[in-house]
């Protein structure tokens, strides 16, 4: 098995690099908890480039309004159709925020309709067990953003496979810290990120 590379999608609008510590943190978790061979550093991949098609998993986040170019939309469509997995997380965790409103419009344009992911979906048991669905973030619980808990994630499907997973829970803030800081946590909050990657690589 070749090494898994955690790839971050770079897009022309918005602030694609708003959570720069997420890749290193999740790379550390994948190496720590699983037997998946993982590259020690991630990659940044322009979404408009066909290079994106080389990676089985792409991470995309941001705070600002998103408008994909026609080339970026085409890459997303081809990527999802060819078996890729795109995880998009709203770094604002706000359903009225500019990122949420614009990126969900772009997701539908590029990939198809978003549907709710049921709490009993295989995503929540692909490695660690999350019987209540997606774990809440400290930012939701502290009342930052829209003062709401978001109990479900959304997805674009290809058959019965999640091809694109969308979260407005702000895992980007939750996971954007140095991996060494995990030793101060009673429960490692990146465990759900491990589930997402394992699901992406095994479905």
SVG drawing of the C-alpha trace seen along z (x, -y; Angstrom):
<svg xmlns="http://www.w3.org/2000/svg" viewBox="-31 -36 38 38">
<polyline fill="none" stroke="black" stroke-width="0.4" points="0.0,0.0 1.4,-3.4 1.6,-6.2 -1.5,-8.2 -1.0,-11.9 -3.2,-14.4 -4.0,-16.8 -5.5,-20.3 -7.4,-21.9 -6.2,-25.4 -9.0,-27.4 -8.8,-30.8 -11.5,-32.6 -11.6,-32.9 -9.0,-31.8 -8.2,-28.2 -5.3,-28.1 -7.3,-29.4 -6.5,-26.2 -2.8,-25.5 -2.3,-23.1 -5.1,-20.7 -3.0,-18.6 -0.1,-18.0 -2.5,-17.2 -4.5,-14.6 -1.4,-13.1 -0.2,-12.6 -3.5,-10.9 -3.6,-8.6 0.0,-7.5 -0.8,-7.1 -4.0,-5.2 -4.1,-3.3 -1.8,-1.0 -2.3,-3.2 1.1,-4.2 1.0,-8.0 3.3,-10.6 4.8,-12.8 3.9,-16.0 0.8,-16.9 0.3,-18.4 -1.4,-21.5 -3.2,-20.9 -4.7,-23.6 -8.3,-22.6 -8.2,-23.8 -5.4,-21.3 -5.8,-17.7 -3.2,-16.9 -6.1,-16.9 -7.3,-13.6 -4.2,-11.9 -5.3,-12.1 -8.0,-9.8 -8.8,-12.5 -9.0,-16.2 -9.6,-18.7 -11.1,-22.1 -12.0,-24.9 -12.2,-28.6 -14.0,-31.6 -14.8,-33.8 -17.3,-33.6 -16.4,-30.9 -16.9,-31.0 -15.3,-28.2 -14.1,-28.8 -15.5,-26.6 -12.3,-24.7 -12.5,-24.1 -16.1,-22.9 -15.1,-20.6 -12.3,-19.1 -14.6,-18.5 -17.2,-16.8 -14.5,-14.6 -12.9,-13.9 -16.1,-12.7 -17.1,-10.7 -13.8,-8.9 -14.0,-7.8 -12.3,-10.7 -13.5,-11.9 -13.7,-15.6 -14.2,-16.8 -15.4,-20.4 -15.6,-22.1 -17.0,-25.6 -14.4,-27.4 -17.2,-29.8 -19.6,-27.2 -22.5,-29.6 -25.4,-28.6 -25.9,-32.3 -22.2,-32.8 -20.8,-33.8 -18.7,-30.6 -21.7,-28.3 -24.1,-30.0 -21.7,-30.2 -19.9,-26.9 -23.2,-24.9 -24.3,-26.6 -21.1,-25.6 -21.2,-22.1 -24.6,-21.6 -23.4,-23.1 -20.3,-21.0 -21.3,-17.7 -25.0,-17.4 -27.6,-17.7 -26.6,-17.6 -28.4,-15.0 -28.3,-14.5 -26.0,-11.8 -27.9,-9.6 -26.4,-9.2 -26.1,-5.4 -24.0,-5.8 -20.9,-3.7 -18.9,-6.9 -19.4,-7.0 -18.1,-3.4 -15.4,-3.2 -12.7,-3.3 -13.8,-4.9 -17.4,-4.6 -19.6,-7.7 -23.1,-6.3 -24.6,-9.8 -23.3,-10.9 -20.8,-13.7 -19.1,-14.9 -19.8,-18.5 -17.0,-21.0 -16.0,-23.3 -16.9,-26.3 -20.5,-25.1 -20.8,-24.3 -19.4,-27.7 -22.0,-29.5 -19.6,-31.0 -20.9,-31.4 -24.7,-30.9 -25.3,-29.6 -26.6,-26.3 -25.4,-22.7 -25.4,-21.0 -26.5,-17.4 -25.9,-16.1 -23.5,-16.4 -24.4,-16.6 -23.1,-14.7 -23.1,-14.4 -23.5,-10.7 -22.2,-8.6 -24.4,-5.5 -24.4,-4.7 -20.9,-6.1 -20.2,-9.5 -18.2,-11.3 -18.3,-14.7 -18.8,-15.3 -19.8,-18.8 -19.6,-20.0 -20.6,-23.3 -19.4,-22.3 -16.0,-24.0 -13.7,-21.0 -11.1,-23.3 -10.9,-25.3 -11.2,-22.3 -8.3,-20.5 -6.0,-23.4 -3.4,-23.1 0.0,-21.5 -0.1,-17.7 1.9,-17.8 -1.0,-19.6 -3.0,-16.4 -1.3,-15.2 -3.3,-17.8 -6.7,-16.5 -8.6,-13.8 -10.1,-12.7 -8.4,-13.4 -10.8,-15.5 -9.2,-14.5 -10.5,-10.9 -13.5,-11.8 -11.0,-13.0 -9.4,-9.6 -12.9,-8.1 -13.3,-10.4 -10.0,-9.4 -10.5,-5.7 -14.0,-5.8 -12.6,-7.7 -9.8,-5.1 -12.0,-2.0 -15.2,-2.8"/>
</svg>
